[in-house]
Amino acid sequence: MAHAAPRPTGTRLGSGELGGWAVKLTPALALVYGYWAAAIQRSGGPITAGNVWLGIIATVAFAVVLLAVIKLAPRLPREARALAWGAFAGIAFGYLYSLTGESVLRSAGNAGLFGAAVACAAFYRFYTSED
């Protein structure tokens, strides 16, 4: 009865599975994010050196912060872990939204709503999948 064997204490259900997949997908996600940021900022105009640098910097920053959240979040309690994922998602969304030229208040409001939704969904997932 291997399925009935107890898990060692302190381990979380699926903690290694998501981390492995997410680390492997980080470069691709970061490249998409950087390209998306550069494309929004240029608004269909010609590609300039500024667009390229914005894309590179956004790619590196996104990858570094995503890897940090992937590595550090599993050590946190479920509430703080959900908050970390919500903050990461909200900030990433808010930055892309701010590149569209909308006001700072609208960007912050939409980022807050998106981050809160991600945090709630993450908390639900963590709460229902842990012992």
Stockholm file with secondary structure:
# STOCKHOLM 1.0

chainA/1-131         MAHAAPRPTGTRLGSGELGGWAVKLTPALALVYGYWAAAIQRSGGPITAGNVWLGIIATVAFAVVLLAVIKLAPRLPREARALAWGAFAGIAFGYLYSLTGESVLRSAGNAGLFGAAVACAAFYRFYTSED
#=GR chainA/1-131 SS CGGGSCCCTTCCTTHHHHHHHHHHHHHHHHHHHHHHHHHHHHTTSCCCHHHHHHHHHHHHHHHHHHHHHHHHGGGSCHHHHHHHHHHHHHHHHHHHHHTTTCCHHHHHHHHHHHHHHHHHHHHHHHHHHCC
#=GC SS_cons         CGGGSCCCTTCCTTHHHHHHHHHHHHHHHHHHHHHHHHHHHHTTSCCCHHHHHHHHHHHHHHHHHHHHHHHHGGGSCHHHHHHHHHHHHHHHHHHHHHTTTCCHHHHHHHHHHHHHHHHHHHHHHHHHHCC
//
